[in-house]
Structures are given as structure tokens and as C-alpha cells.
Amino acid sequence: MNGMAGALDAYEALVLPGWHGSGPTHWQHHWEAAFPAMRRVQQADWEQPVYGDWLPPLRDAVAQADRPVVIIGHSLGTSLTMLFSLRDGPPELVAKIAGAFLVAPTDRDMRDGIPGGPVGFGPMILKPLPFPSTVVASDDDEYVSIERARVFARAWGSRLIEIGARGHIGSEANLGLWPEGLVLFGEFLGGLGR
């Protein structure tokens, strides 16, 4: 844990939760508690996500960062990262992102338009991200097939890590601090320094 904290010192670590936020049983919540250097990008409405509303807080957080930014995104947070980086982020801000650790991407091409669901987080852009990235995917995620997760990782130029049957890798998975994920994130950070 101390090694991770030291590695994080070089970065502004921004946590991007998905729909409903990351509550007290979510690994992102546990990581934030264990590593004060990780800072959540707060949204005004976690329950009815609208991309146009979620974009400004990310833009502002990146603009305010005084170190290279590392994004830790889950679910809808991965879509927010994708659209910011490939379509809507000012180039000078996107250039501040050193890398992204993207867990359980959702397939917005299949899930946009669901009544009461997130609005405007698609389409999926299948182009290389302009920074190093890792995608962590589960074999039985109800929001993305493993085949589509592989397509996203290939298109984004991401390292893909398949972790077996872990559902949406969120609160329901009861991962706690998710030590396996911390090891993967540590490897990701280590690769950025090379």
C-alpha cells in the first residue's frame, strides 16, 4: 500500500464512478478511503446521468490538476473518459492525461435509449486513445459482452485484462478493497513511468 501511495505522488488520480456513483461497498469507494491522493470527480446527479452535465466536472478537474492526470474509471466513467478524450475534451486538457485505468466499460451502442437510463454517453468511438490505457473486463458483465470489451480494448489501443466471471465489477461483486485490482492498477502505474 505504501508503494502505491508513493507511485501516486507523481499523478493527479481522478476517480470516475458510473451510474449511481460508487457507494460504500464499491471498490472505488474503498480505494479513495485507502489512498487520499485519489480524488472523486463529483457529479450533481448520480441517478439520472446526462453526459452534457457530467462533462464539465471532468473538464474542470483536469484543468485544475497541477500534475499529470491518471483516470480510474468504472462503467459509465469509462464512457465519459472515451468521449472526453476522443471527441469533446479541449486538446490542451486531454494532453494532461497520462493514462486511464478503465474497469467494466459499458456498451453504450447497445444500452443508450433505455428509459430512465443514462443519456448521451454514446456512441462508442473505436479509435486509439491518446494515452496509455488498460481495460479490465469480466466474462459475465450484463452491460458489455466480453467480445465487445475486446473490440473496445483493441480499438482504444488498451491492454486488456480479463478477470473471469465478476459481473459488472461493481458493488454487487462485493470486492471490498479489491486487492487484485490494486495489483493491476499498480502494474498500470508502473508502466506509465517507463
Protein Blocks (a to p, Z undefined) as FASTA:
>chain_A
ZZmmmmmmmpccdddddehiaafkbmklmmmmmmmmbccdddfblklccfklmmmmmmmm
mmmpcbdcddddehjlmmmmmmmmmmmgcfklmmmpnbdcdehiadfklmgoiehiaehi
accdddddfbdcdddddfklckbcfklmmmmmmmnopacddebjnhjopaknonmnolml
mmmmmmmmmmmmZZ
